[in-house]
C-alpha cells in the first residue's frame, strides 16, 4: 500500500506551490471569507511586529508560551496549523471546518488577528498558552533526517495561495541540512535512482503489487500516481480523502466511500495472494514427477 505517497514531488515534475495550492483550495471551498481572512493576516502580523513592543503584543494576542523573536515564528506556527488541518482533514471532525468555524464564527467586529486566533483555538483547543514549535517525536525527527535524500521542493509563489510568498531555495535547504546532520543532501538522487521523470515506464517494467491510493483533499496528492499502470500496479482515488486515511483504523463513523475504498484495496491484495498461490501450485505440479 503506497497511501498518500508523493513520489512525483521532486525536481521540476510538479510545481513548487502544489502542496499549498491544495491547502488553499480546501479552505476556500469551505469558506471564501475564511480564506480571505487568512490571506489578509500575514501583512497585519508584520505590521504589528514592526511597532514598538509589537512582538509582545502578538505573543499576548496569540497566547504564545515563549517570547517571540520575530514575526516569522508566529507565521510558521500558523502555517503549520493550516497545513496539518488540510492534510489530515478527516471525517467526521474535518479540521478545516473547525478552523473555518472559529474564524467565521468570531464575534462581530473582531479584528483580523483576533479571528485568526479564534481559528487556532477552535482547532487546537483553548489552552493557557501555545508553543510555536512542535515537540520532538520519532516521526518529526525522522522526517528531518530525510533532508539528506528526499529533497521535496515545497515553495510558494502564486498570488492566489493564502500564504505569503516563499520560493524553495535549494542553497538554503542544503545549508540547513548540512548544519543539522553534517550531510549535504543528494538533491537529485531520488529521480536518478527511481526515474521519476519516466515513472510510468519504470513502474510498468520494474514494479508489481503496488496500490497507489490518494485522497484529493490531501496536499501530498499533488505528487500522486493517478492511473493504473499495469495489472498489478493500481491507483485508487477518492475525491474527499485525506492523508493516509484509508490505512487508518476503521470506525463506525467512516463514510460509505471510505468503506468502499478499503474494500476495493483488500480485494486487489486478495487477488494478488490468490494469483501467487495459483502460480505456486502450477509450478509445483509441473516439477512433480508424479
N, C-alpha and C positions, 0 to 999 in steps of 0.2 A: 504494500500500500504506500504510494507516494502521495500522501494527503497534503494539499496546500504547499507543494514543493515548487519554489520559484526558480526552476533550473534554467530559465531563459532571461534572468535579470542580471546579466553580466555583459561587460563591454558595451557595445552600442546596439545590442539586439532590440532592446526596448527603451523608451525614453526615460531619462533620469527621474522625471516627476511622475512616473507611472503610479508609484505607491500612493503618494499624497493626492493624486488626481482621483483615486478611488475613495480615499478617506473623505475628500471634499464632496464627491458625488453622493456618498452615503448620508452625510449631514444635510446636504442641500435637498435631497429627495424627501427627507423627513420634515425640514423646516427652512424655508428661504430666509426668514428673519433671523433664525439661529445662525445660519451660515454668514449672514451679513454682520451680525454682532461679533462673531469670532474674527472675521476678516478685519473689522474695524479696530479690534482690541490691541493689535500689535503696535500700531503707531501711538496709541494712547498710553501703553505701558512705557514706551520710550520717552514720551513727553513728560510723564510723571517722574520717571527716573532722572531726567535732566534737571529737575527742580532741586532746591535746597532740601535736604533730608528726604529726597524722593524715593530712595531705596527703602528707607524705613517706612514711609507711607505705604509703599507697595507691599512690604512684608507684613504690615499690620492688616491691610485690606484682605490679603490672601492667607492670613494666619500662618505664615512661613515660620518653621521652628527656629531656624538659624538666620542670622543676619545675611541679607543678600549682598553679594559682592558686585553684581552688575545685573542689568535687566535681562541679559541672556539666560541667567539661571532660572528666572521665573518663566520666561518664554519656552525654554526647553521642557520644563515641568508641565506646562500646559500642552505643548505639542505632544508629549508622550501620553498625556491623559486622553487627548482626542484620537491619537493613533491606536492606542490599546482599545478604546471604546469601539472604534470601527473594525479593527482586526478581529476582535472577539465579540462581535455583535450577535451573541447567541440568543435564541428564543428560550424561554418566554420573557426574560428580563430586558433584552435588547438595550445595551448600554448607550447606544447613540440616542435612542429615545429618552433615556434617563437624563442625559446631558441637555438635550433639547427641552425637556420638561422643566429643568432648573432654570435655564436661560430665558425661555419664553414665558415661564410662569412666575418670574420675579415680580415683585410689587411694582405697580405703575409708577413711573417717574424715576426708577433706579437708573443710575448711570451705567455705561457700557461695562466697566470693570466689575461693578457690583453684580451685574447679570452673569458675567463670565464666572465669577466666584460662586454664584448660586448653582451654576452647572457643575463645578468641581464638587461641591457639597452633595449635590443630587447623586453623583456617580460614586464618589469615594466615601461618603458618609460624613456626618457632622462631628468633626474632631476638634480638640483644643488647638492643635497645630498640624501642619503638613510638612513632610520632608520633601525637598526638591530633588533628592537623589534616591534611587532605588536601593533597597537593602540588597547586599550581595547574596546571590543564590547560585547554585550549581549551574542552572540554565544561563543566567546572565553572564557569569564568568566564562562559561564555555563558549558562548557566542562572541564574547570579546576576543578570545583566543583565535577564533575563526578569521580574524582580520588578516592572518598570515597567508591564507589561501583563498577565502571566499570574499573577494572584493566586489560587493554589490553597490553599484554607483547610484545611491539614492540621493537625489537633489531636487531643487525646486526652482523653476524659472517662469512658470506660466502665471499670468496675471489673474486667471480665473481660479487658481488654487487659493484656499482660505488661509494659507500660511505665508509668512514673509519669504522673499526670495533667498535662496541659499544653494548655489550651484555646488555639485560634487567636485571636490578638489583632490585629485589623486596624490599630489605632492604632500598636502597637509595630512591626508589619510595615512600615507606611508610613514611620515614623520611620527605621527601619534602611535601607530602600531609598533614601530621600532623602539620608541621610548618606553612603551609598556612591557614589551617582551624581548627586546633585543633582536628581533627578527623582522627583516623587511618583507613586506608582502609580495608574493608572486602574483602580480596583478592580472596576468592573462593565463595563469596555469589551468584554471577550470575549463576555459574554452579550448586551449591547446590539447588538453588531455581527453576531454569528453566530446569535443567537436560541436559546440552549441550552435554555431552558425549553420551547420548541416544536420541539425538534430533529428529530423525525420529520417534521413538516410542512415544515420548512426543507429538509431533505435530499431529501425527495420532490419538492419543486418546483425546487430550485436546484442539486442535486448530481448527479454522474454519474461512473461509472468509479472507484469507491472500494471497497476491501476493508477493512473493519474487522476485524482479526484480534486475538484476545485469548486468552492463556492464563490460566486462572482461578487459578493459583498466583501470578500477578503482582499485587502490591499495587495497581499502577496500574489494574488492570482494574475497580476499583470505579467508575471513571468511564467505563465502556465502552459501546459500542453493541452490543447482544446479538442483534439480529434483522435480517433482511433488510428493507431499506426500499423498494427498488424493483428492477427487473430489472437495474439497473447499480450499485446501492449494496448491497453484500452484507456479511454478517457471518459470520466463521468462528471458532468457539470450540473450544478444546481444554482439557480438564479439567486436564491435567498441565503445560500450557505455562507458560513463564516469560517475562520481559520481552524482547520483540523476538527471541525465539528463532527464529522462522520465517524471519526475514530475515538470519540469520547464515549463515556458510559451512557447507555440508553436510559431514558427516564419516561415517566408516564405523561409528561407534558411535551414530548417530542412531536413536532408537526408531522403530518402524514407524508410529506415529500421527503423528510429526513429518514423516516422509517423505510420508505421505498428505496431510497438511495442505498442504505445499508444492506437491504435485502438483495439488491442488484449486485453489490460488491461481493457479498457472500456467495451468490450463485456463480459468479465468474470464478472465484477461487475454488469452489467445489468442482467446477468444470475442469480446471487445471489439474486438481488432485485426481479426479476420475480418469483423465487422459493419461496421467503418469502411470497409474496402476494398470490401465489397459495396455499401454506400451510395454510396461514391465512384464506383464503376463504373456504378451505376444513374443517378446524376446526370450523369455524363459522356455516357452513352449517350443520355439524354434531350435533352441540349443539342447533341448531334452532329447536324448537318443530314442526314448520310447515314442 
